[in-house]
Amino acid sequence: MRVVVPLLLVMGVLGACGGDDTVPAPQGVTFQVEQTRQDLQGRKFQVQVVNEGAKDMTVEHIDFESGRLDEPAGYDGPTKVFADTTVNLTMTMPRARCGSGLDATVRIRYSYGNGETVTSTARPSDHYGSVERFMKRDCAEQSVGRIKVDDRLVVKGTGDEALLGIGVTFTPPAEGSPVHLAEVGGSTLLAPAGPDATAIDRDLEPGGEPVRADLTFIPNRCDVHVVAEDRTGGILPLRVDSKAFGSSPVYLRFKEPQKAQIFDYLAERCGFGVKQDPLNAP
C-alpha cells in the first residue's frame, strides 16, 4: 500500500529542519554583553564581538533577543572587527520584564573575510553579570512604581555645616509585588550625612499609599576637578528588596534644574573660589 504524504506537509517538515538559514559563527568568534558605569545615565549596553579568528569580519546588523524583552535591542553597522580584536557595539535596552537569568540570544548578520553576508545566532556570556543586573533593575523599578524627587532641594545651615535635604515620594503601582525600600547610597558628588540620614526602611505595597522619604547629604568630595568632570553624580542608588527579584538598586535621577541646585550647594559647602582645592594645595 502506497502512503501519500501531502506536499505541503513535506515542505513544512523540511522548513522546520532547515531553521532560518543561519550558519554557525566562525571558529574563534564569540559574544559577550556588558553595561559599564557610564551607561547608567541612559539605557545603553554593549554587545562585545570577540574575534579571535584568523580573518577580519564586517558586522552589518545585530539583534539582542531575550525572553524578557518584548522586542530586541538592535545595532546597525557596518562595523569592522579585525582579527584578534574585540569591538563594543552599543545598543539601547528595551524595558525588561521580571524573570530570571539573561535568557538571551545574539543574532548577527556579517561577512567573514571575503565571504558572503550570512547570519549566525549564539548565546552571549554576561560579562560581570552586568546586563542581567540591568534587567533586574527594570523589574525592581516596575515594582517600586513612580519615583518623584522634589523639584526644590533644601540647604540646611551654612558654610562647613551646610546639609543638603532631598525629598522623594514613592507611589506604588496598582498591582505587582511588595517591596522594601531600604536606604539610599551616595555618588561621586554626594554622601549620606550620617548612618541614618538616608535610611528609609519602609514597605511599599501595590495599590497602597505613597511613601515619603526625606534624605540628608553632604559632599562626597570637594575636589574641583571631580565636580567639574562628573558624569554619574546626578544619580543616587536606592536599595530595594523583594521576594520577586531579591535585592537590587533602583536609581533616583535628577533633572538639570535639580543638578544645578546640587552644584550650587557643593560650591557653597566646599568653598569653591574661596578655599584651596585639596589637590592643588602647596
C-alpha positions in Angstrom: 0.0 0.0 0.0 1.4 3.3 -1.0 1.4 6.2 1.6 0.9 9.6 0.0 2.1 12.5 2.1 0.7 15.9 1.1 3.4 18.1 -0.5 2.6 21.0 1.9 3.3 18.8 4.9 6.6 17.6 3.5 7.6 21.2 2.8 6.6 22.2 6.4 8.8 19.5 7.8 11.7 20.4 5.7 11.3 24.0 6.6 11.3 23.2 10.3 14.5 21.2 9.9 16.2 23.8 7.8 15.8 26.5 10.5 16.0 30.1 9.5 19.1 29.8 7.2 21.6 30.6 10.0 25.1 29.2 10.0 27.5 28.6 12.9 29.6 31.5 13.9 33.2 31.3 12.6 35.7 29.5 14.8 37.2 31.9 17.4 34.3 34.4 17.2 32.3 34.7 20.4 30.0 37.3 22.0 29.5 38.8 25.4 27.4 41.6 26.8 28.2 44.3 29.4 26.9 47.5 30.9 29.5 50.0 32.1 29.2 52.6 34.9 28.9 55.4 32.3 25.9 53.7 30.8 23.8 54.0 33.9 22.7 57.5 32.9 20.8 56.0 29.9 19.6 52.6 28.9 22.8 51.7 27.0 24.7 48.5 27.0 27.2 46.8 24.7 27.4 43.6 22.7 31.1 42.8 22.5 32.2 40.9 19.4 35.3 39.0 20.3 37.1 38.0 17.1 39.9 35.6 17.9 39.6 34.1 14.4 42.1 34.3 11.5 40.1 36.8 9.4 38.5 40.2 9.7 34.7 40.4 9.8 32.3 43.1 9.0 29.1 43.3 11.1 26.1 44.6 9.2 23.4 44.2 12.0 23.0 42.6 15.4 19.8 41.9 17.4 20.0 41.1 21.1 16.9 39.0 21.8 15.7 37.8 25.2 12.6 36.1 26.6 12.4 39.0 29.0 12.1 41.6 26.2 9.0 42.4 24.1 11.3 43.5 21.3 15.0 43.0 20.5 17.7 45.6 21.0 19.4 46.4 17.7 22.6 47.7 16.2 23.2 48.7 12.6 26.6 48.7 11.0 28.7 48.3 9.0 31.4 47.9 11.6 34.8 46.2 11.0 36.0 43.8 13.6 39.6 43.0 12.8 41.1 39.6 13.5 42.4 39.2 17.1 40.4 42.3 18.4 37.3 43.0 20.4 34.7 45.7 19.4 31.9 47.0 21.6 28.7 47.7 19.8 26.4 50.0 21.8 22.6 49.4 21.9 19.6 50.7 23.8 17.8 48.2 26.0 14.0 48.0 25.9 12.3 47.6 29.2 12.8 44.1 30.6 10.1 42.1 32.4 10.7 40.4 35.7 12.2 36.9 35.3 15.4 35.1 36.0 18.7 34.9 34.1 19.7 36.6 30.9 17.7 34.3 28.6 19.4 35.9 25.6 20.4 35.2 22.0 22.6 37.3 19.7 21.5 37.3 16.1 24.2 38.7 13.9 24.4 39.4 10.1 28.0 39.7 8.9 30.6 38.8 6.4 33.8 36.9 7.4 37.0 37.5 5.4 36.0 37.8 1.7 32.9 35.6 2.2 29.3 36.4 1.5 27.0 38.0 4.1 25.4 35.4 6.4 23.5 35.2 9.7 24.5 33.4 12.9 23.0 33.1 16.3 24.8 32.5 19.6 24.3 32.6 23.3 26.3 35.6 24.7 28.1 35.4 28.0 27.2 38.2 30.5 30.5 39.9 31.3 30.5 40.5 35.1 26.7 39.8 35.2 26.1 43.4 34.5 23.3 43.1 31.9 21.3 40.6 34.0 21.5 43.1 36.8 20.3 45.8 34.3 17.2 43.6 33.7 16.8 43.0 37.4 16.7 46.8 38.0 13.9 47.1 35.4 11.9 44.6 37.4 12.7 46.5 40.6 11.7 49.8 39.1 8.4 48.3 37.8 7.7 47.0 41.4 8.5 50.4 43.0 6.4 52.4 40.6 6.7 56.2 40.3 9.6 57.9 41.9 9.3 61.7 42.3 12.2 63.8 43.5 11.2 67.2 44.9 11.8 70.0 42.4 13.3 72.1 45.2 16.2 70.8 47.2 16.7 72.3 50.6 20.0 73.6 52.0 20.1 73.5 55.8 22.7 75.5 57.6 25.6 77.5 56.1 29.3 77.1 55.3 31.1 74.0 56.6 27.9 72.9 58.4 25.6 73.1 55.4 23.5 70.0 54.6 21.5 69.2 51.5 18.0 67.9 52.0 16.3 65.9 49.2 12.7 64.8 49.4 11.4 61.8 47.5 7.9 60.4 47.1 7.3 56.8 46.0 3.9 55.9 44.5 3.4 52.1 44.1 1.8 50.5 41.0 -1.7 49.2 41.2 -0.5 45.6 41.2 2.7 43.6 41.5 4.9 42.5 44.3 5.5 44.3 47.7 8.9 45.8 48.0 11.0 47.1 51.0 12.7 50.5 50.5 15.9 50.1 52.4 18.4 53.0 52.0 19.8 55.4 49.5 23.6 55.4 48.9 25.9 58.1 47.8 27.5 59.1 44.5 30.7 60.8 43.3 29.2 64.1 44.4 27.1 63.3 47.5 27.5 61.2 50.6 24.9 60.4 53.3 25.2 62.9 56.1 25.2 60.1 58.7 24.4 56.4 59.4 20.6 57.0 59.3 20.5 60.2 57.2 19.4 58.3 54.0 17.7 55.3 55.5 14.1 54.8 54.5 13.2 51.3 55.9 9.6 51.3 54.7 7.4 48.8 52.9 5.7 49.8 49.6 2.5 47.8 48.9 0.9 47.5 45.4 -2.2 49.7 45.3 -1.2 51.2 48.7 -0.4 54.7 49.9 2.6 56.6 48.7 5.7 56.6 50.9 7.6 59.9 51.6 11.3 60.0 52.4 13.4 63.0 53.5 17.2 62.4 52.8 20.2 64.4 54.0 23.5 64.6 52.2 27.0 66.2 52.5 29.6 66.5 49.8 31.4 63.3 48.9 34.5 65.2 47.7 35.4 68.8 47.4 37.9 68.4 44.6 37.0 71.0 41.9 38.1 68.7 39.0 35.8 65.8 40.4 32.8 68.1 40.4 33.6 69.7 37.0 34.2 66.4 35.3 31.3 64.5 36.9 29.2 62.1 34.8 27.3 59.9 37.3 26.9 62.1 40.4 23.4 63.0 39.2 22.0 59.6 40.2 21.7 58.0 43.6 21.2 54.3 44.2 18.3 53.1 46.4 18.5 49.5 47.6 15.2 47.7 47.2 14.4 44.2 48.5 11.6 41.9 47.3 10.7 38.2 47.1 10.1 38.8 43.3 13.7 39.7 42.5 15.8 39.6 45.7 17.8 42.7 46.2 18.5 45.4 43.5 19.3 49.1 43.3 17.0 51.5 41.6 18.2 55.0 40.8 17.0 58.4 41.9 17.7 60.6 38.9 18.0 64.4 38.9 16.8 66.8 36.2 19.0 69.6 35.1 17.5 72.2 37.4 18.0 69.9 40.3 21.6 69.2 39.3 22.2 72.9 39.2 21.0 73.1 42.9 23.4 70.3 43.8 26.3 72.2 42.2 25.3 75.4 44.0 25.2 73.5 47.3 28.7 72.0 46.6 30.1 75.4 45.7 28.9 76.9 49.0 29.8 73.9 51.3 33.2 73.3 49.6 34.1 77.0 49.3 34.9 76.9 45.6 36.8 80.1 44.7 37.4 80.8 48.4 39.1 77.8 49.8 42.2 76.0 48.5 41.5 73.0 46.3 42.9 70.0 48.2 44.6 68.6 45.1 46.3 72.0 44.4 47.4 72.8 47.9 51.0 73.9 48.3 
